[in-house]
Amino acid sequence: MYSKYCSIRFPLWKFLTQPVFDAHYRISLNPQYFWRVHRIEVLERCLKMPCTSQHYSD
């Protein structure tokens, strides 16, 4: 079920175009496992992004 609060959708094309015969890539045939790994990868990319804090004065 797709939650209206979740802005990340299932990457269907990325799932379908996994490199099947690549020894350096771990293929995932289970969509739920693939989705879980994908969300972790997105989170790791977001955490690596530079963040500048903005100070608000009241």
Order of alpha helices (4+ residues) and beta strands (2+ residues): alpha-alpha
